[in-house]
Structure formats: structure tokens, C-alpha cells
């Protein structure tokens, strides 16, 4: 459960970081595609400093989320999650090979050749 929350948070951080990086460039970046919205909101140089600061902050948060997800994956691989998955797989394998309860396997029916 914690892994899924961390993974979704990591994905959101990644998307926001990409959008902020694209918004910084005025030469064909996201800002120019949106009609210069960052220039209108923040002024001429305000957008540059604001976006640069948030890029640095989100870059550090992204690094932290990468480490968190890596440690959570490591814990999943060595914990009881793998054992539980293997038990479920064994149970499914035995259910596939065994006939359903109350049924017997049909007897071999001889084939007739003419």
C-alpha cells in the first residue's frame, strides 16, 4: 500500500517537473505554446527566477522520491510479499491440475477403427 502511494506521488512529481522545465524555455517550450502565459503572469524576469527556484526544489523532491521508491521495492523483494505471491501461484497451479470437487476423471474411451 505504501509502495503504491509512493509510486503515484513519484509519477505526479515527475510530470510536474517536466512541465516546469518545459515552461522555462521561451524558445519553443511550453510557455510559448501557451501564448507566453508565464510572461504575462510573472512579468519579464519574474518567471525565470520563479521557475528556476521551483525546478531546483522539485528536482530535490524527485531525488528523494526516487530513493524512497527504490527502498520500498527492495523491501518488497525480500519480505513476505514474494512468499505470499508464490503461495498463491502454487495454489492456482494445483487447482488447474486437480479435477473439480465431486467429479471423477472420465475413463479412457477406446477408439474404434474401421
N, C-alpha and C positions, 0 to 999 in steps of 0.2 A: 504494500500500500504506500509506504513512504517512498519507495523507488518510483512508482508511477507519478506521485506528486512532484518529486524532484525532476523527473523527466519532462513533464508538462511545463514546469517552471523554466527549465533549461531551454525548451523549444520557444517559449514566449520571449525569453531574454535574447535568444538568437535572432528572432525575427525583428525585434525592436532595434537591436544593434545594427543589423543590416540596413534597416530603414533610416536610421540616424546617419550611418556612414554615407548612404546614397544622397541624403539631403544636404550634405556638406558641399559637395562639388557643384559649382554653378556652371560647369561645362558639360551639360548633358546629363546631369544627375537627376535625382528625384525632384529636387527643388525646381529645376527648370521645367520638368514635366507637369508640375502642379501650378505652373504660371508664376513662379517666384514667390510662393506663399511665405517662405521663411524670411525673405527680404522685406515683405510687407509687414509682417508681424513684429520682427525684431529690429528692423532698421538695417542700415548698410553693413556695419561691422558687428552688431549685436548677435546676429545669427551665427557667425563664425565662432565667436568665443563661447556662446551658449552650447552649440552643438559639439564643439571640441571638448568642453568640460564633461558633457554627458556621454560622449564616446569613451572618454577615459574611465568614467565611473562604471558604465555598463561593461567595458572591457574587463575590469577587475571583478565585477559581479559574474560575468561569463566564465572567467577563470575559476572562480570559487565554485560555481555550479558544475563545471567540468570535473573538478576534483571530487565533489560530493557524489555525483553520479558514478564516477569511477570506483569510489569506495563502496557505494551501495551495490554495484554489480559484483564486486569482489566478495562481499558478504553473502550475496545470493548464491554464488557458485560454491561456497564451502559450507553452507548451512544446511538446514533441514529441507529447504525448498527443493534441492536436487533429489534428496531421498524420497520426498513426497511425490514428485513427478515420476520417478522410477517405479514407485509402488502403484501409482495409477496406471502406468503403461503395462506393468505386469498383469494387473487385474483385467485390463482390456484385452490383453493377449490371451489370457486363459478363458475369458468369456467368448472370444471368437472361435477357439478350437473346441470348446465343450458344447455338446448339444443343449438346447434349452431344457429347463427342468420339466420332467413329466413326459418327455419324448424319448423314444429309443431310435437308434440309428436303423435305417432300413436294411433289411437283409440283402445280400447280393442276389440280384435277379439274373438268372442265366440268360444269355442271349442265344437266340436260335438262329442258326444259319441254314439256309435252304439250298 
